[in-house]
Amino acid sequence: ENFVTGALARLQLARAYVLQGDTTKAKTVYNDFLTLWKDADPDIPILKQAKAEYAKLQ
């Protein structure tokens, strides 16, 4: 459970950086989140959403 909570906290942090306009930090934290979830089911909605958000920053 802590693993999931920590990963979701990273996702929220990445979103906060986007809102602040800090895309460099946002990309780093999104990448951290996606690395933690690399073996997760790719159809999980939150993972699909995070990938879409990350792609917009590229």
Secondary structure, 3 states (H helix, E strand, C coil): CHHHHHHHHHHHHHHHHHHHCCHHHHHHHHHHHHHHCCCCCCCCHHHHHHHHHHHHHC
